[in-house]
Amino acid sequence: MSQAQEDLFAAHFGHVIVMLDGDEAGRVAAVDFTNRLRRVVYRVDAIELPDGVQPDQLSGEELRRLLGSAQVAN
């Protein structure tokens, strides 16, 4: 995530949900993004996907379920 992208999140969103690939690189990036965004956005939730799963492989129903659970988590 670039500084410009971080600035856009800060300027336009109070709640961000981070969902990256379910592999080591995705998990490392999710921790980095989450930590950076928590400094500038009111609320940040992260969804960890199972090993080998990518967000674009999820069905609409799976996405709704995962995003729904993140919206009620603290």
N, C-alpha and C positions, 0 to 999 in steps of 0.2 A: 504494500500500500504506500503510495507516494504521499508526501506532505500535502500536496494539492488535494488529493482524495480525502485525506484526514480532515483538512479544512472544510471541504464540502459537507462531510458528515456532520461536523460541528455546527456549521451554519444552518443546516436544513433539517436535522433530525434530533429528537430527544430520546429515541429508543432505537437501537440497532441490534439486529440478530445476525450473528456471524455463523455461517454454515459452510465449511470448506470440505475438501475431499477427506475420506476416511482412511488416510494413510499417514505415515510419519511426517511428511512434509506439510500436509494439511493441518495436522494437529499442532505442529510447531508454529505455523503461520497463524492459526486461530488464536493461540495464546498471545502471540505478538500483537495481532490486530486488537484483541480484546483489551490487553493492557494499555495500548496506545489510545484506543477510543474511550476508555473509562476516564481518561484525564480531561476529555473535551465534550463528552456526551453524557446526559443524565443517567441513562440506563443502557447497559450492554449485556445481552445474553448470548451464550454460545451453545450450539447444538453439535454434539460429537456424533459423527456417523460411524457405523461399523467398518471394520477393516475392508478396504477395497471398494467401498461404496462411494460414488460421486453424486453430488446433488442432482445433476441432470439425469441420473438413472432412476430417480425416485418418481413414483406415480403422483398424480395430483392429490390423491387421498393420503398418501404417505407424507407429502409436504404439508398438507393442512394439519395432519395430526402432530407432526413435529413442531410446526410453527405455533400451533395452539398451545402445546405444552410449554413452549418458551415464553409465551405471553403471560402465563400465570406464574412462572417461576421468578424467584427473586435472586 
